Amino acid sequence: MDCQENKDYKEKGKTAEEKQNLGALRLPKARQEIRPIRLRLELVYHPQNKEKMDDRIYHGLKTWGDVTYGDTISRDVIVPSDMPLWALNYMIQRCFGWQNSHLHQFELPPEQFKRILREKSDDGCKLTTGRYMELVGVVFRSPWMEEEEEFWNEDYRSGSIKTWQRKKYTGPYRSLCAGEEIWQCRMDMDELCDQFAYVEVEHDFVGEMECFGYPRPISQKMYEKKRGKTPLMQEKEMHERKIQFRQEVYALEDLPIEAFLNLSERSCVSLLERLKIGEILALHGQRIQDELARDVRIPCCFEDVMDERLREEIKECIRCNSTDQQPKLQTLTDTLYYHYDFGDDWYVKISASAGALDLIETGRVSQDELEKATLTMLTTHRPVCIAQDGYSVLDDVGGIDGYVQFLEEIHQEQNAESTTNIQLWAESMGWKRRRVSNQRML
């Protein structure tokens, strides 16, 4: 029986409502406070790289990496809507075979990052720092968060890393990261404004790319003296040639965001990890015609995020100064990126939906399996993997390019001793040349 005949056979005997909502993630009406969300996790190149994976990577993943259905390694998981990003980190680590050995952060797509910093009236104007600082503690982590706050949940000492990870992504969830609280983030921004009220920055172009140097604080007197004058053009040696650059002065709130990103050694684009998946992610390709398929508007400008309701809520949260009372967003994006190991540069693209009809239509999941997985998620308050494509990866292999090279080396076996050593190293990192079942994945 071919795919189409099989699909037609399964459709027989279903009511119109059942056909309409095939693939929907449902819970008993009494437990609607937690909504099931299907996350699609895909290994990708850097989000600013618009090109697809080159033929060597695609061929390697298909030939040796057990990738069958798509172009890259992927996982499909049902998660509770109240899962915060800090818990999602541990789930992603488990899904792809990493051992939480390196730094990570969650990022918006570059276009959406620019979009929420742009005012409705901008019309192509430069994005400035003032709006970014308003969103610190609401959308973004403070780049000046204390290090111990960033690692508040890293208490692994010994034993099974998988068991430790499982406890982290199992609810109920509660963030104890004081550095992410709105009042602390606002204090960080106030201190920054005291130190960098006025700045001088180097500005030039390398080819067609606009570049900014490190902003340097200057006094108000110096700012007043310099701001009305034409910036001083100077020359410097760069890549064995002389280029011209100019010194520009700004009030901090007027500083172009590209220059501000150089102000801290830590990332300025990292999202708050107390944010919940169900609050910030709009659902893709729902195709579900019931109450689960609520229309959610994705912010297109700064005012869409920082509306009057949110401003009032921020004031109330600061006034109460309570750990449990933090501003809540109403959808931020339809896609997230998880950036892991800033040397190997792994990126996982994250999208969400209210159903899994595509998996049912391709025969990868049945409706019964989907309903069972959803109820399991509800009972255990823990995510459940429903589909996977490709073997797991591993730490310190050199990103997706290095991983494909690793697969090539262990499969071609041109040097038996070298191949054995490589495979022993990979196994010491927790890697196995076989697929874990969906039931045992998480």
Buried (B, 14 or more C-beta within 10 A) or exposed (E): EEEEEEBEEBEEEEEEEEEEBBBBBBBEEEEEEBBBBBBBBBBBBEBEEEEEBEEEBBBBBBEBBBBEEEBBBBBBBBBBBBBBBBBBBBBBBBBBBBBBEBBBBBBBBEEBBEBBBBBEEBEEEBBBBBBBBBBBBBBBBBBBBEEEBBEBBEEBEEEEBEEBBBEBBBBEBEBEBBBBBBBBBBBBBEEBBEEBBBBBBBBBEEEEEEBBBEBEBBEEEEBEEBBEEEBEEEEEEEEEEEBEBEBBBBBBBBBBBBBBBBBEEBBBBBBBBBBBBBBBBBBBBBBBEEEBBEEEEBBEBBBBBBEEEBEEBBEEBBEEEEBEBBBBBBBBBBBBBBBBBEEBBBBBBBBBBBBBBBBBBEEBBEBEBBBEBBBBBBEEBBBBBBBBBBBBBBBBBBBBBBBBBBBBBBEEEEEEEEBEEBBEBBEEBBBEBEEBEBEEBB
